[in-house]
Amino acid sequence: MHVDVLIIGAGLSGIGAARHLQMMCPGKTFALLEARERMGGTWDLFRYPGIRSDSDMYTLGYSFKPWTDPKAIADGPSILAYIHEAADENGITPHIHYNERVTRAEWSSADARWTVTAASTWTCSFLYNCAGYYDYAAGYTPDLPNRDSFEGTIVHPQFWPADLDYAGKRVVVIGSGATAVTLVPELAKRAAHVTMLQRSPTYIMTRPSHDKIADWLRAKLPAKTAYSITRWKNVLLGMAFFTYTRRFPAAAKKSLVKGAAKLSGIAADPHLTPSYNPWDQRLCLIPDGDLFEVLRDGRAEIVTDHIETFTPTGLRLKSGAELLADIVVTATGLKLQLFGGATLVVDGQPVRVSDAMVYKGSMISGVPNFAFAVGYTNASWTLKVDLTSTYVCRMISYLDRHHYREVRARRDPGVGEIPLLDFSSGYVTRSLPDLPRQGERLPWRVYQNYVFDRAMLGSGQLADQVLEFR
Ligand SMILES: Cc1cc2nc3c(=O)[nH]c(=O)nc-3n(C[C@H](O)[C@H](O)[C@H](O)COP(=O)(O)OP(=O)(O)OC[C@H]3O[C@@H](n4cnc5c(N)ncnc54)[C@H](O)[C@@H]3O)c2cc1C
């Protein structure tokens, strides 16, 4: 089967990409290949109690579809319903082909087309990878000694059993990231006791789950106008906060730690004081201080220690302390994976992604007619992906206008390389050797800055010294 544009993945990004194509390249044929049997990606896969966004939906939502639910920090099922609605109301759903896991994509310069291997074989002129950033088959779990000796249940949040009954049980959640801080207050509603066991703390910040200004604007203005104003408000506030924390790390650190200690009533040291500066890793946002509340009233606690071994009844820690548990949740993270694990081949040569350089945060060097959707690390995912989709559509129209069949970013050996992500989080540092690089300067540099990217990807000049058109 041949289409003009083939989109890999029917998650938040894939559906958004399809909508951009409909709006900006209405004459183009497209299809979405989805490995799973349902759309929604992350928001369909993750089913653990309390699953929610940790950024506001006015920026995690699409630019073209107002988020009208009063909850700014939304639960997983509401986000999934929003994705379904976007696909259904725009006639995208019939273009999704399920159970089509892409394993290989091969570019032929002679034919100026991709041959894509999934359950069936597809060809396309442009390949847009919206397969997310992690491995769907497995989460990350560190080596935990003697886990087989544990007589209770061990669960990874990526594969939460629908029938897991934790009412009245003692639960230990290993981890201190977004998943752990989401799970702990939710589990504490029914569990006998919840312990969040962390090796080292994370910055935790509370934010109202409802945005009063957004509510007011929605009541006074048409939905689209209200949404657009709120989106810009949140973009600018987010950027201002990020800039402040990077410029004044000591002051930011002090106020974040002090705020968390005051609201939770637990000791800042060792439980709430990270060893790194704010935004060296992603900050954890909690709605309405829910985690702080269960820590304050004793339904949950934080233990900062290292695991020595599992025991039949729980965990023994390096300090010698024992944690008794009926259920242990390994909220230890994701396994990063780019391009859905598919092998890329260009004119018979397999692409070594780790040797490639990212061009404008959207394409990679040496790989023609290919783009990928990966969001920001310091702001909502969709802010960037909406821009990437706009850029892809502009590029496809440019190729048509100039009767080109191919565009390729040619790597400049004179541009020094730096790691793609400057996060110190474990899941990032573990994966850096396998990721493409970014360059020291534009257009190879990735700035993680919405206003800058909006100018570059949304309206900036397309042809430059780097791109080769054929
Ligand atoms: C628990 C959790 C909470 C999050 N919360 C936030 C948040 O609040 N704010 C934020 O900005 N980001 C958040 N993120 C990041 C989040 O993943 C993105 O916001 C967004 O959902 C990603 O959408 P996506 O479509 O790019 O990727 P995904 O949601 O991962 O969807 C990718 C799709 O591609 C499919 N696919 C993968 N490989 C292949 C293949 N080889 N062939 C065919 N199909 C394939 C998958 O099955 C999936 O359907 C969160 C992530 C997680 C795990």
The ligand as an SDF file (V2000), in Angstrom:
LIG
                    3D

 53 58  0  0  0  0  0  0  0  0999 V2000
    3.1050    7.9900   32.8940 C   0  0  0  0  0  0  0  0  0  0  0  0
    3.5050    9.1090   31.9950 C   0  0  0  0  0  0  0  0  0  0  0  0
    3.0340   10.3940   32.2350 C   0  0  0  0  0  0  0  0  0  0  0  0
    3.4170   11.4420   31.3940 C   0  0  0  0  0  0  0  0  0  0  0  0
    2.9630   12.6990   31.6580 N   0  0  0  0  0  0  0  0  0  0  0  0
    3.3610   13.7230   30.8770 C   0  0  0  0  0  0  0  0  0  0  0  0
    2.9260   15.0590   31.1360 C   0  0  0  0  0  0  0  0  0  0  0  0
    2.1830   15.3270   32.0580 O   0  0  0  0  0  0  0  0  0  0  0  0
    3.3750   16.0450   30.3330 N   0  0  0  0  0  0  0  0  0  0  0  0
    4.2110   15.7970   29.2920 C   0  0  0  0  0  0  0  0  0  0  0  0
    4.5870   16.7280   28.6020 O   0  0  0  0  0  0  0  0  0  0  0  0
    4.6190   14.5480   29.0160 N   0  0  0  0  0  0  0  0  0  0  0  0
    4.2300   13.5100   29.7750 C   0  0  0  0  0  0  0  0  0  0  0  0
    4.6580   12.2460   29.4900 N   0  0  0  0  0  0  0  0  0  0  0  0
    5.4160   11.9970   28.2880 C   0  0  0  0  0  0  0  0  0  0  0  0
    4.3670   11.4200   27.2920 C   0  0  0  0  0  0  0  0  0  0  0  0
    4.7590   10.2030   26.8730 O   0  0  0  0  0  0  0  0  0  0  0  0
    4.0000   12.4100   26.2380 C   0  0  0  0  0  0  0  0  0  0  0  0
    3.4410   13.5350   26.7850 O   0  0  0  0  0  0  0  0  0  0  0  0
    3.0260   11.8950   25.1860 C   0  0  0  0  0  0  0  0  0  0  0  0
    1.9540   11.1580   25.6750 O   0  0  0  0  0  0  0  0  0  0  0  0
    3.7880   11.1310   24.1710 C   0  0  0  0  0  0  0  0  0  0  0  0
    2.9580   10.9200   23.0910 O   0  0  0  0  0  0  0  0  0  0  0  0
    3.5280   10.2200   21.7970 P   0  0  0  0  0  0  0  0  0  0  0  0
    2.3750    9.9790   20.8970 O   0  0  0  0  0  0  0  0  0  0  0  0
    4.6790   10.9880   21.2740 O   0  0  0  0  0  0  0  0  0  0  0  0
    4.1430    8.8520   22.3400 O   0  0  0  0  0  0  0  0  0  0  0  0
    3.3770    7.6470   22.9940 P   0  0  0  0  0  0  0  0  0  0  0  0
    2.2910    8.0680   23.8660 O   0  0  0  0  0  0  0  0  0  0  0  0
    4.4340    6.7780   23.5880 O   0  0  0  0  0  0  0  0  0  0  0  0
    2.7290    6.9060   21.7450 O   0  0  0  0  0  0  0  0  0  0  0  0
    3.5360    6.2610   20.7830 C   0  0  0  0  0  0  0  0  0  0  0  0
    2.6780    5.2980   19.9990 C   0  0  0  0  0  0  0  0  0  0  0  0
    3.5100    4.7000   19.0050 O   0  0  0  0  0  0  0  0  0  0  0  0
    3.3050    3.3020   19.0110 C   0  0  0  0  0  0  0  0  0  0  0  0
    4.5340    2.6480   18.5510 N   0  0  0  0  0  0  0  0  0  0  0  0
    5.7240    2.5830   19.1960 C   0  0  0  0  0  0  0  0  0  0  0  0
    6.6150    1.9100   18.4560 N   0  0  0  0  0  0  0  0  0  0  0  0
    5.9770    1.5610   17.3150 C   0  0  0  0  0  0  0  0  0  0  0  0
    6.3760    0.8370   16.1490 C   0  0  0  0  0  0  0  0  0  0  0  0
    7.6290    0.3610   15.9990 N   0  0  0  0  0  0  0  0  0  0  0  0
    5.4720    0.6500   15.1670 N   0  0  0  0  0  0  0  0  0  0  0  0
    4.1980    1.1410   15.2850 C   0  0  0  0  0  0  0  0  0  0  0  0
    3.7730    1.8160   16.3610 N   0  0  0  0  0  0  0  0  0  0  0  0
    4.6540    2.0260   17.3650 C   0  0  0  0  0  0  0  0  0  0  0  0
    2.9580    2.9600   20.4390 C   0  0  0  0  0  0  0  0  0  0  0  0
    2.2770    1.7380   20.5420 O   0  0  0  0  0  0  0  0  0  0  0  0
    2.1250    4.1750   20.8480 C   0  0  0  0  0  0  0  0  0  0  0  0
    0.7720    3.9810   20.5780 O   0  0  0  0  0  0  0  0  0  0  0  0
    4.2940   11.1860   30.3040 C   0  0  0  0  0  0  0  0  0  0  0  0
    4.7720    9.8910   30.1000 C   0  0  0  0  0  0  0  0  0  0  0  0
    4.3940    8.8650   30.9260 C   0  0  0  0  0  0  0  0  0  0  0  0
    4.9440    7.4880   30.6640 C   0  0  0  0  0  0  0  0  0  0  0  0
  1  2  1  0
  2  3  1  0
  2 52  2  0
  3  4  2  0
  4  5  1  0
  4 50  1  0
  5  6  2  0
  6  7  1  0
  6 13  1  0
  7  8  2  0
  7  9  1  0
  9 10  1  0
 10 11  2  0
 10 12  1  0
 12 13  2  0
 13 14  1  0
 14 15  1  0
 14 50  1  0
 15 16  1  0
 16 17  1  0
 16 18  1  0
 18 19  1  0
 18 20  1  0
 20 21  1  0
 20 22  1  0
 22 23  1  0
 23 24  1  0
 24 25  2  0
 24 26  1  0
 24 27  1  0
 27 28  1  0
 28 29  2  0
 28 30  1  0
 28 31  1  0
 31 32  1  0
 32 33  1  0
 33 34  1  0
 33 48  1  0
 34 35  1  0
 35 36  1  0
 35 46  1  0
 36 37  1  0
 36 45  1  0
 37 38  2  0
 38 39  1  0
 39 40  1  0
 39 45  2  0
 40 41  1  0
 40 42  2  0
 42 43  1  0
 43 44  2  0
 44 45  1  0
 46 47  1  0
 46 48  1  0
 48 49  1  0
 50 51  2  0
 51 52  1  0
 52 53  1  0
M  END
$$$$
